[in-house]
Amino acid sequence: MDTTHSPSLTGKTCTIQHNSTNRNNQNEISSSTTIDMLKDCCSNKLVKTSDKHAKFLLENLNLLRKQKELCDVILIVGQNKIPAHRAILSACSPYFRAMFTGELAESRQTEIIIRDIEEYAMELLIEYCYTSRIVVDEKNVQMLLPAACILQIEEVQITCCEFLQKQLDPTNCLGIRAFADTHSCRELLRVADRYAQQHFIDVKESEEFLFLPIHQLIDIISSDELNMTSEEDVFNAVMQWISCDVQQRKQYLPKILEHVRFPLMSARFLVNTVSSDSLIRSDQACRDLVDEAKDYLLLPQERLSMQGPRTRRRKPIKSSEVLFAVGGWCSGDAIASVEMFDPVTNEWRAVSPMSKRRCGVGVAVLNNLLYAVGGHDGVSYLNSVEKFDPQTNQWNHDIAPTSSCRTSVGVAVLDGCLFAVGGQDGISCLNLVEKYDPSNQRWTRITSMSSKRLGVAVAVLDGYLYAIGGSDGQSPLNTVERYESKTNKWLTVASMATRRKHLGCAVYNGFIYAVGGRDDATELSTAERYNPKTNQWSSVVAMNSRRSGVGLAVVNNNLMAIGGFDGTAYLKSVELYDSESNSWKLQGGMNYRRLGGGVGVIKIQQYDSILYGNNSTSGSSASPDDSKNRSLSKLVDL
C-alpha cells in the first residue's frame, strides 16, 4: 500500500526472497541465507544456524551416491543395481530402517534384492531420498504410489494422492477410488468416494460404473449423500449395471435393491416401470420391496410407523463457492489472519493464517488454490508468495518469489497463469507485470503497462486482463488498460468517471464493477461498471459506506464488498449488491477489520475439511478489537 493510510510504512526497507541467481552480497546476508544469530554478551558466545546446511549436505551426499563413493549397500531391482547409503535410506524410509537395524538377513548383506517394486519407481524414490524432490505425473503415479506405500515414504504417498485428487473426473473417479482402497490411502479414498457421490449423474454413464464390483456399487447407492435428481435415477443405474451381464448379476438384484429407496419414487414410475420389469416380477424378494413402497404411498396415515432406511431422504453433497479474506492492515499493524465466509451458516470462520503478515497483498485463485502475492509485513516490502489448499487447510510457502517487491499489487489469473500487476516496491511506483506458470513454477516478465500503478485493481473478462485505476505515485488515476496475451501488448480503453486508487473490482454478469477506493480528497462509496461491448463506463448505486482498500468478489452469484477504510475507521462490515433493486445491503461482518486485504473465491464441497474436517485449526485467536467480547468462530466437526 502507499502511505495514505499507514504513514508508519514510509521509508521501510525491502526484504527480497531470492532465487539462486542475481544475488548481491547485502541481500544474501539479510535474507537469502536465513541466519539466526543470538549473541550472549555475558558469556561472549555467538550461535549460528544456517538453512543452507541441509541443502549443502543433501547435494554432497547425492554426489557421493552418483560417484559410488562410501556406498555400503546395492539395491537390486529387476535388472538394475542401485548403490546407496544405508543411513540415508533408513532416515527416509521406515521399511529400510527396519531392514538394516533389525535382525533380518538383509542387515548383513551388501546386495539386496527388492521385489514388488518397479525399477523406475525405485529410482525415483531413491532420488527423492537424496534430493527431497519428486515429480508425479500420469505416467508414473500408478507405479510410484504402490512403491511409496511399500517403503512407507509418507510424503511421496501424500503427493501421489494429491495429484490423483486433482485428476478426478466422472470417467476415472471409480478407478481412482479402487486404487486408493487397494493401497489403503484413506484420504484419497474419502475424496474419490465423495466425488463419485456428488457427480453420480455423470458417473453412472461411465464405463467404469458398469464394471464395479457389487460391494462398491452398494457402497455408492446406499449413501445418504448420493447426489441425483430422483430415486428413479438410482434404480435405472442399478438396472443398467445388471444388464451388462444379466445371467451372472441377476442373482445379486434383491441384495442391491435393498438400498434403492422405492418409497421415495413416484407412484407412476413404481407401477409402470419397476413393477413391470421382468427381473423384478420373477423374484419374490424384489416384489416384496415394491409392495412395501406401494403401501407407503397408498397409506400416508401409516407412514410414521413405516419409517426406515428406505424412507429416509438423501442429503446430497453440495458444492459452494466460499469467500476468503486474506491479510490486510488491522489495529495499527499488518496481519497474517485469514478467514472464510461459510455459506452454510452465513458466518465467518478462521482458517490457517499465512506464514507472513501481509497488507496490500495481491490474492487470486488458480487451480482451486488461493495465492497470496507480495504485500508489506509492517516492516518490509515483500516479494514472497504462498498458496493455500482448502483440502488440507494449510499454506505452502515454497513458491518462487516475484522478481521485485510489491505491495498494493493487483493479481489475477489468465490462461492458467498468475499475473502480478503494478504495485510499489518501497522506492517507486511500478508498471512492471510478470506472470507465474505453475507448470514450471517460474515468474517471467511480460510487457509493462503504459502507466505506473499502485493500488491498482485487476480483472479478467473475455480473455483480456484489465488494469483499472490506481495511483502513479503522484495522484489517483481513472485510466484503464487491458492486456492481450496473444500479442503481449497493453491497449488503453475507456477511462472511469472517477479517479480511484485502492479500489475493488470484480466481473459480474458480463460487466467489470469498480467500487470504492480513494480520489484526491477522500474515501469513496461510489461505484461504476464497464461494458466491454460498448467500451463505456456507467454509474452504479453507491455503497452504504465509504471504502478504500476494499475487496470485491462474486460469491455464489452475489457481488460482495468486503472491509476497507472509511476515512475514520477500519471496517469489518460486508455489503451485498442487489442488482434487481439496484441497492447495497449489509451482510454481517468479518472477525477482523481489514484495510488492504485480499479476497479470493474457491469452490468447496459443503462438508469439506476446511469447514468441518479434522484439519481445522486447533484454536482461533480473537481479533484485537473484539477480544474482550468474543473469540473467533472455531471450526467444528459435524
NUVO-803271 format. One record per residue (C-alpha): x, y, z; residue in one letter. Coordinates in steps of 0.25 Angstrom, whole numbers, plus 2048, in hexadecimal, padded with zeros to 3 digits. Example, Ala and Ser with C-alpha at 12.3 -4.5 7.8 and 13.67 -1.06 7.14 Angstrom:
<rs>
8317EE81FA
8377FC81DS
</rs>
This chain:
<rs>
800800800M
80480E7FFD
80581780BT
7F781D80BT
7F2815816H
7FF81081CS
80981A81EP
812811826S
81680981AL
81D815813T
82C812811G
82B804815K
8357FA80FT
8327F0804C
8357E1808T
8377D97FCI
8367CA7FCQ
8407C67F1H
8417BA7E7N
8507B47E6S
8537BF7DBT
8547CE7DBN
8597CF7EAR
8617DB7EFN
8697DA7FCN
8607E3804Q
8537DB801N
85A7CE803E
85D7D2811I
8507D8814S
8467CD80ES
84C7C3805S
8537BB810T
84A7BC81CT
8547BC827I
84E7BD835D
8597C483EM
8577C484DL
8637CB854K
8647C9863D
86C7D5868C
86F7CF875C
8757C2870S
87A7C8864N
8747BE85AK
8707BE84CL
8667B3848V
8637B2839K
8587A9832T
8597A9823S
84E7A481AD
8587A180FK
85E796816H
85378C814A
85378F805K
86278E804F
86278180CL
85877A802L
85F77F7F6E
86C7797FAN
86676C7FFL
85F76B7F1N
86C76E7EBL
8737637F3L
8687597EER
86975C7E0K
87875B7E0Q
87674E7E8K
87F7527F4E
87D74E802L
8707467FEC
86E73A807D
862733800V
85E7307F2I
84F72E7EFL
84C7247E4I
83E7287DEV
83C71F7D1G
8487217C8Q
84C72E7CFN
85772F7DAK
85573C7E2I
8617407ECP
85D7477F9A
86074A807H
858742812R
85874E81BA
851757811I
84774C80DL
84474981CS
84275881FA
838759813C
83074C814S
82B744820P
82C738817Y
83B739815F
83D73D823R
837730828A
83E72881DM
84C72E821F
84B730830T
844723834G
848714833E
844712825L
84E70B81CA
84E717813E
85471F81FS
86171881CR
86071780DQ
867721803T
85E71E7F7E
84F71D7FAI
8447187F0I
8387217F1I
82B71B7ECR
81D7207E8D
82372E7E5I
8257327D6E
8337377D2E
82F7457CEY
8277477DBA
8337437E4M
83C74C7DCE
8327587DEL
8317557EDL
8407537EFI
8427617E8E
8377677F2Y
83F7617FEC
84B7697F9Y
8457767F4T
8377777FAS
8317797ECR
8277717E6I
81F7737D9V
81276C7D8V
80B76B7CAD
8007627C3E
80B7597BEK
8127557CCN
8077577D6V
8027497D5Q
80F7427D8M
81474D7E1L
80974D7EBL
80A73E7EEP
81973F7EFA
81874A7F9A
80E742801C
817736802I
82373F806L
81A74780FQ
81F75480AI
81375C80EE
81676A808E
8167637FAV
80975C7FDQ
803769800I
80876F7F4T
8037647EBC
7F57657F2C
7F57747F0E
7F87727E1F
7ED7687DFL
7E37707E7Q
7E577B7DCK
7E37717D1Q
7D676D7D6L
7CA76D7CBD
7BE7657C9P
7C575B7C0T
7D07587C9N
7CC75A7D7C
7C774C7DAL
7D47467D5G
7DC7507DEI
7D374C7E9R
7D673D7E7A
7E57417E6F
7E47497F3A
7DD73D7FAD
7E87337F5T
7F373B7FBH
7EC740808S
7EC74F804C
7E175380DR
7E076280AE
7E175F7FBL
7D67547FCL
7CD75E804R
7CF7697FAV
7CD75F7EEA
7C075A7F5D
7BB7677F7R
7BE76B7E9Y
7B675F7E4A
7AA7627ECQ
7AA7717E9Q
7AB76E7DAH
7A37617D9F
79A7667CEI
7A77667C5D
7AE75B7CCV
7A37517C9K
7A57537BAE
7B37507BAS
7B97427B6E
7C07417C4E
7B27407CAF
7AE7347C2L
7B972C7C7F
7B87307D6L
7B97247E0P
7AC7227E7I
7B17277F4H
7B67347EFQ
7A87367E7L
7A17347F4I
7AA73E7FCD
7A77497F2I
7987477F0I
7967457FFS
79C752803S
79375D809D
79C767802E
7997627F3L
79676D7EAN
78B76A7E0M
77F7717DAT
7767667DFS
7767587E5E
7717537D7E
7807567D3D
78574D7DDV
77C7417D8F
77F7447CAN
78E7447CDA
78D7367D4V
7857307C9M
7907357BFQ
79B72E7C7W
7937227C7I
7907227B8S
79F7227B6C
7A07137BAD
79170F7BDV
7947007BFQ
79F7027C9Q
79A70E7D0R
78B70C7D1K
78D7037DEQ
7927107E5Y
7867187E1L
77E7167EFP
78A71A7F7K
78D7267EFI
77F72B7EEL
77E72B7FDE
7867387FCH
77D73F7F2V
7727477F9R
7667437F2F
75C74A7FBP
7627587F6L
75F7557E8M
75375A7E1S
7477507E0A
7467517D1R
75574C7D0F
7537427DAL
74773B7D3V
74B73E7C5N
75A73B7C5T
75E7347D1V
75372A7D3S
7527277C4S
7617237C3D
7627147C1S
76E7127CAL
7667197D5I
75A7117D3R
7627047D3S
7687067E1D
7607057EDQ
76970E7F6A
7697197EBC
7597187EBR
75971A7FAD
7617277F9L
75872C7EEV
74C7287F7D
75272F803E
75373C7FBA
74573B7F6K
74073A804D
748746808Y
74274E7FCL
7347497FEL
73374B80DL
738759811P
73275881EQ
73A74C822E
74775181DR
74C75582BL
74D74682ES
753742821M
76074B823Q
76D74481FG
77A745817P
77274580AR
76875080ET
77475A812R
776765808R
784766803R
78C773807K
7967747FBP
7A377B7FCI
7A37897F6K
7AE7927F1S
7AE7A07F4S
7B77AC7F2E
7BE7B17FEV
7C47BF800L
7D17C0807F
7D67CD80DA
7E57CD80EV
7EF7D6816G
7EE7E5816G
7F07F1820W
7E97F082DC
7EB7F883AS
7F87FE836G
7FF7F2830D
7FF7E9824A
7F87DB827I
7FA7CD823A
7EC7C9826S
7E37C281CV
7D47BF81EE
7C97BA815M
7BB7BC813F
7B37AF816D
7A77AF80CP
7A07A4815V
79F7AD822T
7A27BB81CN
7AD7BC826E
7BC7C0825W
7C57B5829R
7D47B682CA
7DD7AD824V
7EC7AB824S
7F47B8824P
7FF7BB819M
80D7B981DS
80F7C881CK
8077D581FR
8037DC812R
7FB7E8810C
7FA7ED801G
7FA7DF7FDV
7F67DA7F0G
7ED7CE7F0V
7E87C57E5A
7E37B77E3V
7EA7AD7DAL
7E679E7D9N
7DE7A07E5N
7E97A47EDL
7EA7B27F4L
7F77BA7F1Y
7FC7C67F9A
8067CE7F2V
80F7D97F8G
80A7E3801G
8107EA80DH
8137E481BD
8137F0823G
8227F2822V
8267EE814S
8207ED806Y
81F7DE801L
8217D67F4N
81E7C97FBS
8127C07F6V
80A7B67FDE
7FE7AD7FAK
7F27A8802F
7EC79A7FFD
7DE799805P
7DF789805Q
7E978A810T
7E7798816N
7F679A814Q
7FF7A580EW
80B7A1805N
8157AC804H
81F7A47FBD
81B7AC7EFI
8247B47E6A
8247C37EAP
8217CF7E1T
82D7D67DBS
82B7E27E3S
8247E67F0C
8157EA7EER
80B7F07F7T
7FD7F57F3S
7FF7EC7E7V
7F47E67DEG
7F37D77DCV
7EA7CF7D2A
7EA7C27CAV
7EA7C27BBL
7ED7B67B2D
7F17AD7BEG
7FB7B77C3C
7FC7C07CFL
7FF7CF7CBF
8057D97D5A
8027E77D0V
8087F47D5G
8097F87E4G
8157FF7EBQ
8227FA7F0D
8258047FBG
82D80C7F1I
82480F7E5S
81680C7E0C
8178017D5L
8117FE7C7N
8187F07C7L
8107E47C4V
8147D67C6E
80D7C87C5K
80F7BB7CCY
80D7AE7C5D
80A7A37CFP
80F7987C5S
81D79D7C6N
81C7A57D3Q
8227B17CDR
81F7C07CCW
8227C77BFT
8217D67BCR
8187DA7B1I
8157E77AAT
8147F27B5S
8077FB7B6M
8078097AFS
80580F7BDS
80B80C7CBK
8008087D4R
8008057E3L
7F38017EAG
7EE7FC7DCV
7E27F37DAA
7E37E87D0V
7D87DF7CAA
7D77D57BFV
7CC7D57B5L
7CA7CF7A7D
7D97CB7A7G
7DF7D87AAY
7E67DD7B7L
7E17EB7BBY
7E97F47C4A
7E07FF7CAI
7E380C7D1G
7EE80C7DCG
7F88177DES
80481B7D6D
80B81F7E3G
80682E7E2Q
7F782D7E0S
7EC8237DFP
7E881E7D0L
7DB81C7C9N
7E28157BDT
7E18077B9V
7E97FE7B0E
7E87EF7ACR
7F27E57A9Y
7F07DA79DE
7F97CE79FS
7FA7CA791K
8007D878DT
8077DA79AN
8027E9799K
7FA7F27A2W
7F07FB79CL
7E88077A2T
7D98067A3V
7CF8107A9A
7D28177B6S
7C98167C2M
7C18227C6A
7C88237D3T
7D78237D7R
7D98177E1R
7E58107E8K
7E48057F1H
7D68017EBL
7CF7F47EAG
7CB7ED7DDC
7C57E17D8A
7BE7DB7CCV
7AF7D97CEY
7A57D67C3N
7AE7D97B8G
7B27E77BDF
7BE7EB7C5I
7BA7F27D2Y
7C37FC7D9A
7BF8017E7V
7C580A7F2G
7D380E7F3G
7D981C7F5R
7DA8287ECD
7E28357EFD
7DA8397FBA
7D282D801T
7CE81F802E
7C381B7F8L
7B68147F9S
7B28157EBT
7B280A7E0A
7B28097D1E
7B37FD7C7R
7B97FB7BAY
7B37F57AEN
7BD7EF7A4P
7B37EE799K
7B17FD799T
7BF80179FN
7B780A7A9Q
7B680C7B8W
7A980F7BFS
7A58127CDS
7A08097D7V
79980C7E4V
7A380F7EFA
7A68067FBM
7A180A809N
7B080C80ES
7BC813808R
7C6808806R
7D580A802S
7DD7FD801G
7D07F57FFV
7CF7E77FAG
7C57E47EFL
7C17D67EBA
7B67CE7E5V
7B17C27EEV
7A67B97EAN
7A27C37E0N
7A27CE7EBN
7AA7DB7EAL
7B07DE7F7M
7B97E97FCA
7C27E6808I
7C97EE812G
7D17FB80FG
7D3809816F
7C8813816D
7D181F81AG
7CF81D829T
7D080E82CA
7D4801826Y
7C87F9822L
7C47EA824K
7B67EC81ES
7B17E6811V
7A77EB807E
7A07E37FCL
79B7E97EFY
78D7E67EBD
78C7E87DCS
77D7E77DCE
77B7F37E6S
7887F97E2N
78C7FB7F0S
7967F67FAW
7927EF807K
79B7EC813L
79F7DD814Q
7A57DC822G
7B37DD825G
7C17D6826M
7C87D3833N
7D47DD82FY
7D37EB82AR
7DB7EB81DR
7E17F6814L
7E97F1808G
7E67E380AG
7E47DA7FEG
7D87D17FBV
7D67C57F3G
7CB7BB7F0V
7CD7AC7F0I
7C37A17ECK
7C27977F8I
7B978C7FCQ
7AF78F806Q
7B5785811Y
7C378680DD
7CF786817S
7D1795816I
7C379781CL
7C178B826Y
7CD781824G
7D877C82CN
7E2786826N
7DB79282DS
7E379C835T
7E5797843S
7E17A5848G
7DE7B3844S
7E37C084AS
7D97CB84BA
7DA7D8843S
7E17E384BP
7D57EB84BD
7CC7E084ED
7D47D8858S
7CC7DE864K
7BF7DA85FN
7C07CD858R
7CA7C3851S
7CB7C0843L
7C27B583ES
7C87A783FK
7C879C835L
7BF79183AV
7BE783836D
7AF77F832L
</rs>
